Amino acid sequence: MAIQSSIRANLYKDSVSLMRISQVTVARTGVQRVTLLMGTRSNKEFLQQAGLMNPALEGAKPGDIMIVVADDAPEKLAAAEREIHSLIVGEEPKGGAGEPAAEAPPRSISGGVAIADHADLALISVPGPYAAAEALKALRQGLNVLLFSDNVPIEQEQAIKRVAAQKGLLVMGPDCGTAIINGVPLGFANVVRRGVIGLVGASGTGLQEVMCQVHRHGQGISQAIGTGSHDVSSEVGGITMLQGLELLAADPQTKVVAIVSKPPARDVQKHVIERAIAIGKPVVICFLGGEPAASAGNIHRTSSLEETARQAVALAGARQPGSDDQAIEQLATRICAALAPSQRYLRGLYSGGTFCSEAQTIWQAAGIRARSNAPLAAADRLADVEESHGHTAIDLGSDEFTVGRPHPMIDYGVRIERLLKEADDPTVACIVLDVVLGHGSHPNPAEILAPAVRRAKAAARAQGREVPVICFVCGTDSDPQPVGTQKAMLVEAGAEIVGSSTGAALAAQAIASRMAADDSGTGRRAMQGGER
Amino acid sequence: MMNGAPFALQAKTSVISLGAADLDRGVESSGAPLVRLQWRPVGDGSPEVAWSLAQLVGDAGNADCLGSRIDRANAEVLERILTAQPVWVDVAAHASEIWPDMGRTLLHAGPPIAWNDMCGPMKGAVVGAILYENWAATPDEAEQLAASGGIRFAPCHEFGAVGPMTGIVSPSMPLFVVENKTTGNRAYAPMMESGGAKTLRFGAFAAEVIEGLKLIENVLAPCLKAAVAGIDGGLPLKPLMSQSLHMGDDVHNRNTAATLLLYRAVTEALLKSSISRDVVHETLRTIGADDMFFLSLSMAACKATMDAAHGVPFSSIVTAMARNGVNVGIRVSGLDGQWFVGPADIPIGLFLPGFSEADANPDIGDSAITETAGLGAFAMAAAPAMVQFVGGTPQDALRYSREMAHVTVGRNPGFTLPMLDFIGAPVGIDIRKVVDESMRPVINTATAHKEPGKGIIGAGVVQAPMKCFVDAVGALATIAAR
């Protein structure tokens, strides 16, 4: 394959813009491969590994765009490169001759503050190595920070959180995917009604699911404060989570507080619970995957996302939400009736990391050991993330799947490939998929996913099997992609819809348990037969 | 742990967003105020510099933090710049009068540089100056003398002086003397030679060049010394430069109006003096023949201003930008005794017929002291005629002045820009802002031929290298961390 590379110096574009330019170039010129990356160290290493690095790119700086085009037909390369350059330029603000030159958009936080309407929050999603610096500048200028970026050095996270705490400002993140502050959704966020339940959480999709379940059960959210995934480590000490609790304690809108997190480090956990006891409002605590703990006083411990939402809604006094348990049992029974004895294993293909760990937690409690690329215990780590083994739960949003690609909540390509592959496996009893709606996610995921579900089921049917696909949709009727329409399209394609992430994991567990029980039953019968 | 009220939840949420635009959709749909930044990695793109820079940001709520100390120092520096009163007070008959122990020293433009590293025009000017001083009899001998270490080289800037293009100052040369009446410090600049290409400042050293230098020494300098002595209290330069801006000058690359105003002031003084009519005529002819004659005084005025602003601890304001034809160097008020250098670019602009970029020498001269003091390209909005050099429109002139406001700490009400509703020209380049905005200061400049003595081959704009500012930010962060 012929490869041509060049540099567009001194023009920064974020990876999303670069990927769009790549896509459009491929679509317009038919060139086989277009790679556009900023000239950072890690991107150069990536090109090296991909065999696309060449000496022309060595001088590229982090503020330069590296352009690599590849095709079997060398004559296509020049056209592709022209297209790329014109697309790059096309997005620049135009100032025609004779017209007043347009004031360029601000480049820096202070430039933004100067023209903004009393800015009080910076939403930062620049590459991790630069993110804490931007956050510190924002804090110095009196802004709270939502830091979506990951890969921020831990000492920088500590430094910015110390400054924030001194100033009474909040740093949500690093690696904070979602928040709702004063009714304003930030990052990946669902559109939920405003209400009296205040959330603080270290896991993005966990927060999203709890807020959607609260909405489904008729209550609403006062504030949702993300802390980022490292906050509850002993290095950071839960600074943001403790601040968040304080904020929710003082917030007159908030009547009930809910905490959603992986289990914090022991010392952090102690502080968080002490603070929660002291705030004088009911607090629902879900340390997902942690050891079960008893509720006491104003503290209500839960062990799943759905239970957390229901408990919070109940405490808010609206009404006791109904349960999905019966429907789940019926679903499992119906599904198992159609399965062959060889179909024993669960395959969870998740775009939300919290869903992946919630499923493992629920399955483990039922004695089902699952392998994962993000396992609860190191012993359960998948040897090869591309190959499932027994019961398997995959987090497709983790680094090994997302380098150089959009997140699976935006781009369903990798997940669909994997869905088709799992459907082809005669030992698979059911496949579980999450579909995350809301701002930031794919604008119409069911449109992409429904045909894939149809294909997967048809392929299995052609081999004489049924492959059940259980979906749950993390979204609301107010989301840009209304949940009702999305569910209808998936049902139409033959997917089974369960009302929550917890419900989907429970349904899968019920199926696996029944198939295992049938299997041992068959064995017993066979043995009994032998004795006869 | 927390001070006071739960701030995050009290205010109406108003967002500044940087990074992936998809994450703003929720903010957009909620109707909350939103400003999107056109973000890019700061400075040279290194994460380490980004983190250093963030340590230097001021905090209105914390007067003790490093950035707040820098902000206070910068306010002091800005005050010194705005209150400067540069006045042309004298002509020194010889540089050696000012620096008696100069010996065989040649001052040059830009940051320090050794003979071997000098560009063609600067080497040519060194040869010319040696011949002018009679330290050698032939160009070859002059070169041998320079190469043998027989000459001490030093930047003009370290002597309180500034020189255009190669900026060579030798002991016998006369110098304009400008005093900052507010602080009493003085600055010096050599007089512009007439003769176009055949000038020492472009590296020529032919016999007529040496003759021209002698004419300045023997005719022009004594005459102008008498002229300025005849102006009571000297000639205040700031009002004259301010007026020139309103007449289409940037007082760097266009000095047509300022030279006329000088001509007016000098003429009257000379006619009152007892100097012979022939000498007066020769002097006025020289001034009148060169639209750029005033540049020396403009540069000295800016130098007298910026030297007064130099040496304020913690200040991040640039007090000199200067080029030696190889490197650009900057000096920073709070980082006394250091140059921060980066490679000089070739100016972008127009070339005289028969020349191209291949003939051009990288950026050279101390005249960027005008931009440092908030003139030149920073005041380009005042000089729309200039933008033809860069093939731009008058709108581009306004754009330069607008953009440079992003990298400066204040505006100079003494130098106003009519086309921008008489707003003051941006002044006080802050190294933090240059790096934070990834916006290099713009400099108006003439382009020299890379071979000695071939003179001016074009004009245009050039930007100071980011490396200077990145290194200076690193140094400030290091010093301040102590």
HADDOCK unambig.tbl for C-alpha pairs under 7 A between the chains (distance, minus, plus):
assign (segid A and resid 12 and name CA) (segid B and resid 40 and name CA) 5.07 0.50 0.50
assign (segid A and resid 14 and name CA) (segid B and resid 19 and name CA) 6.46 0.50 0.50
assign (segid A and resid 14 and name CA) (segid B and resid 20 and name CA) 6.44 0.50 0.50
assign (segid A and resid 16 and name CA) (segid B and resid 20 and name CA) 6.63 0.50 0.50
assign (segid A and resid 61 and name CA) (segid B and resid 45 and name CA) 6.87 0.50 0.50
assign (segid A and resid 62 and name CA) (segid B and resid 45 and name CA) 5.11 0.50 0.50
assign (segid A and resid 63 and name CA) (segid B and resid 40 and name CA) 6.80 0.50 0.50
assign (segid A and resid 63 and name CA) (segid B and resid 41 and name CA) 6.25 0.50 0.50
assign (segid A and resid 63 and name CA) (segid B and resid 45 and name CA) 5.78 0.50 0.50
assign (segid A and resid 100 and name CA) (segid B and resid 395 and name CA) 6.45 0.50 0.50
assign (segid A and resid 101 and name CA) (segid B and resid 395 and name CA) 6.38 0.50 0.50
assign (segid A and resid 105 and name CA) (segid B and resid 37 and name CA) 6.28 0.50 0.50
assign (segid A and resid 105 and name CA) (segid B and resid 38 and name CA) 6.00 0.50 0.50
assign (segid A and resid 106 and name CA) (segid B and resid 37 and name CA) 5.23 0.50 0.50
assign (segid A and resid 106 and name CA) (segid B and resid 38 and name CA) 6.04 0.50 0.50
assign (segid A and resid 107 and name CA) (segid B and resid 37 and name CA) 5.13 0.50 0.50
assign (segid A and resid 107 and name CA) (segid B and resid 38 and name CA) 4.77 0.50 0.50
assign (segid A and resid 107 and name CA) (segid B and resid 39 and name CA) 5.05 0.50 0.50
assign (segid A and resid 107 and name CA) (segid B and resid 437 and name CA) 5.79 0.50 0.50
assign (segid A and resid 108 and name CA) (segid B and resid 37 and name CA) 6.58 0.50 0.50
assign (segid A and resid 108 and name CA) (segid B and resid 39 and name CA) 6.66 0.50 0.50
assign (segid A and resid 108 and name CA) (segid B and resid 436 and name CA) 6.33 0.50 0.50
assign (segid A and resid 108 and name CA) (segid B and resid 437 and name CA) 5.73 0.50 0.50
assign (segid A and resid 112 and name CA) (segid B and resid 16 and name CA) 6.51 0.50 0.50
assign (segid A and resid 112 and name CA) (segid B and resid 35 and name CA) 6.36 0.50 0.50
assign (segid A and resid 112 and name CA) (segid B and resid 37 and name CA) 6.54 0.50 0.50
assign (segid A and resid 116 and name CA) (segid B and resid 35 and name CA) 6.14 0.50 0.50
assign (segid A and resid 117 and name CA) (segid B and resid 14 and name CA) 6.66 0.50 0.50
assign (segid A and resid 117 and name CA) (segid B and resid 33 and name CA) 6.49 0.50 0.50
assign (segid A and resid 118 and name CA) (segid B and resid 14 and name CA) 6.44 0.50 0.50
assign (segid A and resid 119 and name CA) (segid B and resid 14 and name CA) 4.60 0.50 0.50
assign (segid A and resid 119 and name CA) (segid B and resid 15 and name CA) 5.59 0.50 0.50
assign (segid A and resid 119 and name CA) (segid B and resid 16 and name CA) 6.54 0.50 0.50
assign (segid A and resid 120 and name CA) (segid B and resid 13 and name CA) 6.17 0.50 0.50
assign (segid A and resid 120 and name CA) (segid B and resid 14 and name CA) 5.46 0.50 0.50
assign (segid A and resid 120 and name CA) (segid B and resid 15 and name CA) 6.36 0.50 0.50
assign (segid A and resid 121 and name CA) (segid B and resid 13 and name CA) 6.81 0.50 0.50
assign (segid A and resid 121 and name CA) (segid B and resid 14 and name CA) 6.16 0.50 0.50
assign (segid A and resid 121 and name CA) (segid B and resid 15 and name CA) 4.92 0.50 0.50
assign (segid A and resid 121 and name CA) (segid B and resid 16 and name CA) 6.28 0.50 0.50
assign (segid A and resid 122 and name CA) (segid B and resid 15 and name CA) 5.66 0.50 0.50
assign (segid A and resid 122 and name CA) (segid B and resid 16 and name CA) 4.74 0.50 0.50
assign (segid A and resid 122 and name CA) (segid B and resid 17 and name CA) 5.74 0.50 0.50
assign (segid A and resid 123 and name CA) (segid B and resid 15 and name CA) 6.78 0.50 0.50
assign (segid A and resid 123 and name CA) (segid B and resid 16 and name CA) 6.11 0.50 0.50
assign (segid A and resid 123 and name CA) (segid B and resid 17 and name CA) 4.64 0.50 0.50
assign (segid A and resid 123 and name CA) (segid B and resid 18 and name CA) 6.35 0.50 0.50
assign (segid A and resid 124 and name CA) (segid B and resid 17 and name CA) 6.01 0.50 0.50
assign (segid A and resid 124 and name CA) (segid B and resid 18 and name CA) 5.16 0.50 0.50
assign (segid A and resid 124 and name CA) (segid B and resid 19 and name CA) 6.08 0.50 0.50
assign (segid A and resid 125 and name CA) (segid B and resid 18 and name CA) 6.18 0.50 0.50
assign (segid A and resid 125 and name CA) (segid B and resid 19 and name CA) 4.49 0.50 0.50
assign (segid A and resid 125 and name CA) (segid B and resid 20 and name CA) 5.96 0.50 0.50
assign (segid A and resid 126 and name CA) (segid B and resid 18 and name CA) 6.49 0.50 0.50
assign (segid A and resid 126 and name CA) (segid B and resid 19 and name CA) 4.49 0.50 0.50
assign (segid A and resid 129 and name CA) (segid B and resid 47 and name CA) 5.55 0.50 0.50
assign (segid A and resid 130 and name CA) (segid B and resid 47 and name CA) 5.36 0.50 0.50
assign (segid A and resid 130 and name CA) (segid B and resid 50 and name CA) 6.34 0.50 0.50
assign (segid A and resid 133 and name CA) (segid B and resid 50 and name CA) 5.82 0.50 0.50
assign (segid A and resid 133 and name CA) (segid B and resid 51 and name CA) 4.80 0.50 0.50
assign (segid A and resid 133 and name CA) (segid B and resid 54 and name CA) 5.16 0.50 0.50
assign (segid A and resid 136 and name CA) (segid B and resid 54 and name CA) 6.01 0.50 0.50
assign (segid A and resid 137 and name CA) (segid B and resid 54 and name CA) 5.53 0.50 0.50
assign (segid A and resid 137 and name CA) (segid B and resid 57 and name CA) 6.22 0.50 0.50
assign (segid A and resid 140 and name CA) (segid B and resid 57 and name CA) 6.68 0.50 0.50
assign (segid A and resid 140 and name CA) (segid B and resid 58 and name CA) 6.44 0.50 0.50
assign (segid A and resid 140 and name CA) (segid B and resid 59 and name CA) 4.74 0.50 0.50
assign (segid A and resid 141 and name CA) (segid B and resid 59 and name CA) 6.06 0.50 0.50
assign (segid A and resid 144 and name CA) (segid B and resid 8 and name CA) 6.55 0.50 0.50
assign (segid A and resid 165 and name CA) (segid B and resid 1 and name CA) 6.56 0.50 0.50
assign (segid A and resid 165 and name CA) (segid B and resid 2 and name CA) 5.90 0.50 0.50
assign (segid A and resid 166 and name CA) (segid B and resid 2 and name CA) 6.46 0.50 0.50
assign (segid A and resid 166 and name CA) (segid B and resid 3 and name CA) 6.78 0.50 0.50
assign (segid A and resid 167 and name CA) (segid B and resid 3 and name CA) 6.66 0.50 0.50
assign (segid A and resid 168 and name CA) (segid B and resid 2 and name CA) 5.21 0.50 0.50
assign (segid A and resid 168 and name CA) (segid B and resid 3 and name CA) 5.36 0.50 0.50
assign (segid A and resid 168 and name CA) (segid B and resid 7 and name CA) 6.71 0.50 0.50
assign (segid A and resid 169 and name CA) (segid B and resid 7 and name CA) 6.71 0.50 0.50
assign (segid A and resid 169 and name CA) (segid B and resid 8 and name CA) 6.51 0.50 0.50
assign (segid A and resid 170 and name CA) (segid B and resid 8 and name CA) 6.78 0.50 0.50
assign (segid A and resid 181 and name CA) (segid B and resid 9 and name CA) 6.88 0.50 0.50
assign (segid A and resid 182 and name CA) (segid B and resid 9 and name CA) 6.40 0.50 0.50
assign (segid A and resid 182 and name CA) (segid B and resid 13 and name CA) 6.53 0.50 0.50
assign (segid A and resid 184 and name CA) (segid B and resid 26 and name CA) 6.87 0.50 0.50
assign (segid A and resid 184 and name CA) (segid B and resid 27 and name CA) 5.77 0.50 0.50
assign (segid A and resid 184 and name CA) (segid B and resid 30 and name CA) 5.77 0.50 0.50
assign (segid A and resid 184 and name CA) (segid B and resid 32 and name CA) 6.91 0.50 0.50
assign (segid A and resid 185 and name CA) (segid B and resid 26 and name CA) 4.84 0.50 0.50
assign (segid A and resid 185 and name CA) (segid B and resid 27 and name CA) 5.77 0.50 0.50
assign (segid A and resid 186 and name CA) (segid B and resid 23 and name CA) 6.74 0.50 0.50
assign (segid A and resid 186 and name CA) (segid B and resid 24 and name CA) 6.72 0.50 0.50
assign (segid A and resid 186 and name CA) (segid B and resid 26 and name CA) 5.84 0.50 0.50
assign (segid A and resid 186 and name CA) (segid B and resid 27 and name CA) 6.15 0.50 0.50
assign (segid A and resid 187 and name CA) (segid B and resid 23 and name CA) 4.31 0.50 0.50
assign (segid A and resid 187 and name CA) (segid B and resid 24 and name CA) 6.44 0.50 0.50
assign (segid A and resid 188 and name CA) (segid B and resid 23 and name CA) 6.38 0.50 0.50
assign (segid A and resid 189 and name CA) (segid B and resid 26 and name CA) 6.81 0.50 0.50
assign (segid A and resid 247 and name CA) (segid B and resid 6 and name CA) 5.33 0.50 0.50
assign (segid A and resid 250 and name CA) (segid B and resid 6 and name CA) 6.96 0.50 0.50
assign (segid A and resid 439 and name CA) (segid B and resid 25 and name CA) 5.72 0.50 0.50
assign (segid A and resid 439 and name CA) (segid B and resid 26 and name CA) 5.40 0.50 0.50
assign (segid A and resid 440 and name CA) (segid B and resid 22 and name CA) 5.36 0.50 0.50
assign (segid A and resid 440 and name CA) (segid B and resid 23 and name CA) 5.35 0.50 0.50
assign (segid A and resid 440 and name CA) (segid B and resid 25 and name CA) 6.53 0.50 0.50
